C-alpha cells in the first residue's frame, strides 16, 4: 500500500504551510494518521517513541497556528520532536533517524530551518526562547516565539532561572508546559507531586468549564465566579507560581484535544507579554503498550507494532551499566554508608535493583545534575559514601559543583561515569568525548578507566575505599566478555598493568576501552602494550621506565585528544626531561555525529581498522630510521 493510500492527509504535508491549508476539522484525522505513521516507522528501526506519541496533537496545533519557521518553535528535550520532524519535510527520512548520515536524533539547526535551536540535554528551551524573543524585539521583527518544555524538564533549575530573568522584561513569548508526569523515569520532586495532585487536571478542568457554561447565563453570578476562580487558583493551582514569575497562566487543558489546543493557541498567539499554557498529556498516548509502560517504551529498539513485542539483541555478556548496578547492590550489602544518587536516570544508569533493595539509600533528584553533586558532597561531610551514577555528558552540567563542592573539599564521593566515550545513536549531544580531559585537570581527583567488565567492578570498589573523590569512567554497551570476579579487591592506586612486552621498540599506552582492540595490534607489530588503568594519578614510574627502552610511544584513548590522557603522558615525559617520539590517538577535534557505536568509532578512527591505519603510519618512520641506524652500525 502506498503512502498516499495509507496516509492520505499526511502524504500531502511536506511542510507546515501544507498543514495550514487544511480545514480545522481535518486536523483530527491528521493526528490519527501521524500517530499511526510514528508507530509503524519507529517499529522498524527503534528510537525515541513514547514522548513523541504524547505530543502529536500539540505538534499539529503549534504548526497550524504559528507561522513556522518565521515564528520560532523551540523544543525542550528532543525526545518529543519526532512528530515535528515528520511535519517539517522529513517524513520520508524518519526511518533513517539515529543512523549514520540519517536524521539527527534531536532537533538540529544544520538539518532544518524549522529546528531553531539544537537540543539534547534538558531544560534549555525557555532560556533559548527568551534570547530569541529579546533579540527579535531588539531587531524590530514581528515574530512569535514559543518554548515547549516537558518530559520532566521543568524539574531543572535552568528553567526557573530563565523564567526569573524573563519576568521583569516581559517580552512577547509563550511557554507551553507539556505536563506528562514523566521524564525518562517517573518525575520526582515537590513540583511534580503538586502538579500530579491538583492538576492532572481533567476533573478540575471539566468542573470549571462546565460551570462557566451555566454561570454565563447569570451575569451577577458569573462575575462572582470569576473572582472566586482567581482565589481558587491562588489556593490550589500552579498559576500562582508562574504568575509570580510574571507569566500569565492558562490551563490546564487536555493536550490530546487538537481542537481545544488550536483554539487556545490562536488566542494566545496575539497576546502581548509572557504567557504560559499548561497542557496535560499522556506519554505513549494512542499505543496501549506505551501507555501502560512509558519507561520501557521511552526509547525501544525495533518492535512488532501489533503484539508490542520489542526485539532485543541477545548479548553474551553483561553491559557495563549492569556491572555497575550489580556492584552497587553488592557493596551496599557490605557497607551501610553507601548511598546511590542519580539525576533522573534510574533505568539508564542501572539503579533499578538498588532502588528496590535500598529505597532509603536511593535518591533520584530529578533533572538536577548540579544538585546531585552538591547533595553528594553534603552527605560525604556527614560520613556517608555517596555514589553518583551519571552520564559523562550530564556530569558536564555540574562541573562547578564537581570542582568547588567536592574536589576542593577533598570529599570521598564516587562518580560512576556512564556512557564515557562514543555512545552512538544519540549523537553529538551525548558523546562522552571530554570527561578524561575535564576530570584529570582537577586536583584531588582519582580517575580510572577500565579495560573490561571485571576491571570496572574492581575499580568501583577501589573508588569507595578512597578518602578522596574518584571517578570510574566506562562506556555504553557490553565489554569484551571477561569473567567477573565476585570478590572485590582494591587496585593499587596509580599502577598500570603491562599486558605484553615487545621487542620492536614500539610502546602502546592504552586507556580503558582501547586496550582490547590494541591486543592483536601489539601482537602483529611485536609492540609493548600497557593497560594504563589510571588516568590520574598516572603511573609515571612505568611510563618512564618503558619510554627509556622504546623508540616510539603511542597513547590511545576513547576521549578527545586535546587535554586527554595522552596529554598526561606527554607532560610526564617533559617534566622529567625525557625526549621520545610521542604520538596521540583519540577522538579528533570535532564533534562526532550519530550512527551506531561502531560507526562513531570508525568516524573517529578508533575502530580496529582505524587504529591499524594510524599506528602503521606512525610506526613506519621510526622503524625506517632504526633500520638506517642499524645499517650504519654494521657498516662501521
N, C-alpha and C positions, 0 to 999 in steps of 0.2 A: 504494500500500500504506500502510495506516495505521500510526501509531507503535506501537500495540498489536500489530499483526501482525508488524512488522519487529523490534521490540524488546520481546518480551512481558514480560520481567522488569524492564527499565529503565523501561518505561512505568508500572510500579506504584510507582516510587520517587520520591516528591515531597519526601522529607526523609530524613535518616539514620535516623530512627525506623522508617521503612518498610523500609530496608535491614536493620535489626537484627531484623526479624520473619522474615527468610528463614532457611532452614536453611543450615548451613555448606557443604553440598555444592552449594548453588545459587550460591555466590559465584564459582566459576569461570565458569559461564555469564554471570553479570552482568558480569564483567570483559571477556568477549569482546564482549558487546553494547555496553558502554560504549566500548570501543576503536573498534568499527565506527561508532558514533554520532559520535565525535570526528572520524574520518576523513571521513565523509560531510558533516558540518556545516561543519567548518573548510574543506573543499574549496570550499565555496560563497562564502565571504567572506574567507578568509585569516585569519591570526592566528598566535599562538604555538602551535606544533604538536608538534615532536619531544620537547620536555621533558615535555609532558603525557602523551604516549603512554608515556613511560618510568615514569610514576608511577601508572598505572591501578590495578594490583594493590595498591600501597601505600596509595592513597587509599581504596579499598574496605575494606581491612583496618583502617585507622585509624578510619574512621567506624563500622565494625562492632563494634570492640572498645571504643571510648571513647564515653562518653555526651555527644556533642556536641549542642548548644553549651554545656551546663553544664561539661563538660570543655573546656579551651581548646586549640585546634589552631592553631598559628602557622606560617604558611608563609614560607619564605625565597625570594626571587627568584620573583615571582608567575608566571613562565613556567610553573611546574609545576602551576598551580592550576585549569586548565580542568576536569579530572575532578571536582575539589572543587566547582566551581560547578554542574556537572550534578547531582551527588548532593544538593545543598543547596537544591533548589527552583527552580533557574534553568535547568533543562534546555531548556525551550521558548523561552527567550530567548537561548540561546547564539549563535544566528545574528546577534544584534544587537551582539555584543561589539566594542568599539572604535568603534562608530558613535555619532553624536550621539544622546543620550538613551537609548542602549543600555547593555548591561552594561559595567562598567569593565574595562579590560584586566588588572588585577591585583586581588587581594583588597582590598576597600574597606569600611570599617566602616559607612559610610552605606548600603550596598547590602544587607547581610545580617547577621543576628546570628551567623552561622557564620564570618564574616570578623572574627576577633577582633582583628586588627591589620592596618592598611593597609601595603602594601609596594609596591615598585617598584625601589628600589635594593637591593643585595645585603647579606647578612651581618648582618642586624638581628634574626633570629629568636631566637637564644639570649639576647641582651640583653632583648628584649621578653618572652620566656617566663619568664626569670628574674624580671623585675619582676612579672609576673603571679603567679608562684608565691610570691614573698615577700609580696606584698600579700594574696593569698588566705589564706596561712598566718596572717598577722597578724590578718585578719578572722575567722579560725576556720572558713573554708569548706572543706568536704571536696571538693576538686576536683583533678583531674589536669591537668597542663599538659604539652603536647608541642610541641617545636620541630622542624620538618622543614627541614633545611638541605641544600642540594645545588646542582647546576648551577654548581659552582665556587666557591660562596660561602665554603667553608672556607678558601679561599686569602687571605681578607681579615683584617686584624688585629683588627677588631672582634669577630669570632667568638672569637678566643683571649682577648681582653680580658674577654669575658663569662664564658668558662669559668674564667679565672683568678679572677674575683670569686666565681663560684658555688662553687668548690671548698671553701673553709673553711666556707661557710654550710650546705652540704648540704641544700638544700630538696628536696622531692619533685618531681622533674622528669625528663622523658625527652627526650633529643635523638636524633632519627633522622637519621643521616648517609646521605643518598641519594648514593651514590658512582657516578656515571655517566661519570666520566673527562672530563666536558665542562663548560664554562660555555657561552658562545655559540660561541667558538672552542675549540680544544683547551685543556684545562687545562695550565698550566705551573707550574714550580717544583719544589723538592725534595720537598715533601709529596706532591704529585700523582705524581711519579715513584716515590716509595716505595710509595704505595698501588697504583699500577699494577703494580709489580714483584712485590710479595708478597701482594697481596690480591685481585687480580681474582678471586681468592678461591675460584673454583669448584673448582679442583684441591685446594687446601688443605682446603676445607670437606668435599668428598667423602671425602678421606682421613681426616679427623678423625671424621666421623660414622660412616663405615663401620667404623673401628677401634673406636669406642665400642660398637657393636652386638656385636662379637666379645668385647671385653675385659670387658663387664659380666657375662659368664658365668664369669669367672675373677676372684674378688674381690681376691686379692692383687695380681694384675697390673693390675687396674682402679685401685687406689689409687696404684700406682706410675705408671701412665699419667697420672692426673690431676695428680700432682705434676710429672711431666715436661712436661705440656702447659703448665703455668704458666711453666716455664723456657723452653719454646719460644716462648711468647707474648712473653716478655721479650726474646728474641733477634730475632724476625722480625716481630712483629705490632704495629700501632699501638695495641693495647690498652694497652701500657705508656705511650705518650704520653698517652692520655686518662686513664688511671688516675692518672698523676702530677698531673693537674688535679683529681682527686677523683671522677672518673666511673667507675662500674662498666661495663666494656666488654663488649658481647655481639656476637658475629658473627665474620666476615661471613656473611650469609645471602643467598640468592637472592631478589632483590626482585621477581621475576616468579612466584614460587610463593605464591599467595594463602593457601593452607592453612598453609604454614610461617610466613608473616607473622602470620596470626591467632593461631597457637599461641604464637609468641614475644611478640607484643604483649600477649596475655592474661596471660602470666606476668609481664611487666614492669609491667603496669598496677598491680599490687598491691604492688610492691616499694617500699620507702622509700628516700629519698636520691636521689642523682644517677645516672641510668642513661643509657647511650649504646648505641643499636642501630645497627650498621653494615650497611647494605643495599646490595647491588651490583645496579645496574640498567643497562639499555641505553637510551640516548636514541634515541627513534624506534621503540621496540620494537613489533613487530607490523605494521609497514608497511615493506616491503622498501626502497623508495627512501629513506625517512628513516633506516633503519638504516645504509644504505650511505653516506649523506652527511648526517649530523645538522647540520652547519653550514648547508648550503644549506636544510635543512628546519626550521631553528630558528623562523623566522617568515615562511613563504611567503605570497604572495598567493593568490588563488583558483587551484585546480588541478583536473586531471582525476584522480579517485582511482583509476581503472582503469589508465591509462597512466603516471601520475606526472608528467605534463606541467604545469609551472607556467605560468600565463598571465601574461605580463609586459606591462605597458603600454609602448607604443612612445614613445620620447622623441626629440625633435629636437635636444636639446642635452644636454651632459653635466651631471651633478649637481655641486654644489659639492664634495661629497666626492671625486668623480672628478677634479675640477680640482686639489684638494689633492694627491691621490695621484700624479698625473702631475707636478705641480710638484716634489714631494719627490724623485722619481726624477731629474728634470732637474737640480735644484740639487745633489743628491748626486754626480752625474757630474762636476760642476764643482768642488765643494768637498769634499775628503776629511774635513773636520772635522764634516760634517753627520751627526747620529745621530737615528734615529727611535725614539720611545718611545710605548707605548700600554698602558693598564691593561685588558688583555683584550678589546680591541675592534679587532682587526686588520681584519676584514671591514667592520664598520660605519664605521670611520674611514678606510677607503681605503688601507690599508697592505699589502695582499696582494702587489702587484707589488714594492714596496720591499723587503719581507721576503725575496722570492726573489732579487732582484738584489743586495741588500746584506745578506746574513744576519749578517755580523759587526758591522754597524752598526745592527741592528734589535733592540729589546728589548721583549718583551711581559712585563710584570711581574706578570701575573695581576690579580685584582680588588684592587688596592692603590694607589689614587689618591694617597694621601699619599706612599708610597714613590716613585711615578713622578716626582713633582715634586721631591722632595729628591734622588733619583738624578740628575735632570737638572741640579740645582744643583751637585752634586759633579762631574759631567762638565764643566760650564762652568768650574769652578775650574781645571781642567787643560787648558783651551784648546779643548775641543770646542764645537760649536754644536748643542746638543740641540734637537729639535723635539718637543714633547709634543702628540700628537694625542688629544684628549679631548672628550667631550660636555660641553656647558655645565653640565648638572645634575650631572655627575660631578666636574667641577672644584670644585663647591661643597664636596665632601668633603675637599678638600685645601687649603682656604682658608688655614689657619695656615701651611702649608708655602709657599704662594704668597707670603704676606707675609713670613714670618720667614726662610725659607731662600733665596728668590730675590730678591724686591724689596728687602729690607733690605740685602742684599749687592750689589745692583745688578748681577746676573749676566745675561749675554746668553742667556736661554732664550726660545725662541719657543713660544707656545701657539697651536695651531691649534684654535680653539674651535668644534667642530661642533655642529649642532642648536641654534644660537642662535635665540631666538625661539620661535614656536609650532610644535610638531612634529606635532600631530595625534593619531593613534590611541592612542599610548601614554599620553596624558593628562597630568594634573597633575604626576605624579611625574617626568615627562621634559620638560615645557615649559621651554625655556631663557629664562625671563622675567626673570632677575635679574642676568645677567652684566655688562651695561654698568654697572649700579649698583654691584656689588661689585668690579668691576675699576677703575673710574675714580677711586675714593677712595684707591687705593694709590699712594704715592709711587714715582717712578722708572718706572712703567708707561707704555708707549705702547699705546693701544687704538684699533684700526681696525675699521671696518665697511664692507665692500664693497657697492657698489650692483649689481654684475654679476659675471659669471664672470671676465672679463679683469682687472677691478679686484682681484678676490680673488687671482689669480695674482701681480699686481704688488705687492700689499700683503704677501703671504707673503715675496716676495723682499726687500721693504723691511725686514721684520722681522728677517731673518737678517743684514742688513748693519749693524744697530744694535749698539752696545755696551751695551745696556740690555734689560731684559725687555720683551717685546712680545707682544700678543695680537691675532690676527686672528679676528674673530667672524663666522661665516657660517651660513646656515640649512640646514635639511634640504631635499633635493629640487633641482629644476632652477632655473636662473636665467632671465633674460629672453631669452637666446639671443644675447648679444653675442659676436662673433668673438673668439677668444682669441689674443693675440699670443705667439708662441713666445719672442721676445726679452723678456728680463726687465729692467725699468727701475725703479729705486728712486724712489718718490714723495717729493716734498718733505714732510718731517715737519711735521704741524700745519697743512697748507694744504688748504682746501676748494676745491670746483670750482663756480663759478656756472654752472648749466645754462641759465638763462633770466632775462633782465632784463625785468621787468614794469613797468607804469605805473599800476596800480590803487592802490598803497600797501600791498598785502598781501605779506608776506615769508614763504615756506615754507622752513624749515630742516629738511631730511630726512636721516635717518641710515640707511645700509645698505639693507635690503630695501624700505624705504618710499619710496625715490627713484623707481623705475619707476611705481608707481601714482599718484605725485604729478605726473607729467609732463602727462597730459591735464587734471588738475585745475588746474594752473597756467595751461595754455593757455586754458581756459574762463574763468577768473577774471582773466586778464591779471596773474598774480602773478609775482613773482620767486621762482625756485626754486634752492636751493643744495644740492648733494650735499656734505654736511659731511665725509665720509670719516673724519676723525679725531674720536673722542670725547675722546681725551686724547693730546697737547695739543690743546685746542680752538683753532680759527682765530679768535682774538679780533679780529684786525685786520679780517677780512671781516665778522664779526658786527657790530662796532661801526660800521663804515662804512655797511653796508646798513641797520642799525637807525636811523641818523640820518636816513635819507631815506624811511623807510616808517612808516606809521601803526600797523600791527598785525603782530606776529610770531607765527608758529605753529611749534612744534617737533613733529616727527613721528618716532616710533621704534617698533620692534617689541621693546620692553622695558618693564618696569614704569615707570610714570610717576614713582613715588617714587624720588628719588635718581638718576634716569637721565640720559641725555644731555641732555635738555631742561633738567634742573636745572642743568647746567653752563652753559648759555646764560644762564639767569636769574642765576646767580652772577656771570657775566662782566659783565652789564649793571649789576648792583648795585654791583660793585666799582668801576665807572667812573662811577657816579652818573648813568647814563642811564635815564630813566624812559620806558618804552614799554609799550603794551598787549601782554602776552605770554601765550600760551596753550600748554598742553602736551597732545599727543595721544599715547597709548601704551597699554600693557596696564593696565587698571584694577586697583584694589587688591583683587583677589580671585583665587583660583586658577581657571584656565581648564581645564575638564574635557575629556574626549576627544571626538573626532569627526575628520573629515578635516581637513587643514591649512586648507582653505578654510572649513570650519565654525568652526574655532577662531579664525581671523582675524575672521570675522563676529561671533562671540561677544564678541570684544574690541573690535569697532567699527573694525577695521583693514583690512577688505575695501574695495574701491573705493566701494561704496555707503555704507559706514560713514564713510569719510573724507570723501566728498562732504557727507554729512549734518552731520558735526561741523564741518567748515570753513565750510560755508554758515551754520551757526548762529553761529559765532564772528564771521564777517565782516559779517554783516548790521548789527550795531550800529555798528561803526566807519564803515562805508560810509554809513549814515544820518547819523551825526554829521558826516562830511565834507561831505555834501550840504547840511546845515543851515548849516555854516560857510561853504560856498561861496555860498549864497544871501545870507547876511548880508553877505559881502564885496561882492557885486554890488550889493546894496541900498545899501551905504554909499558 
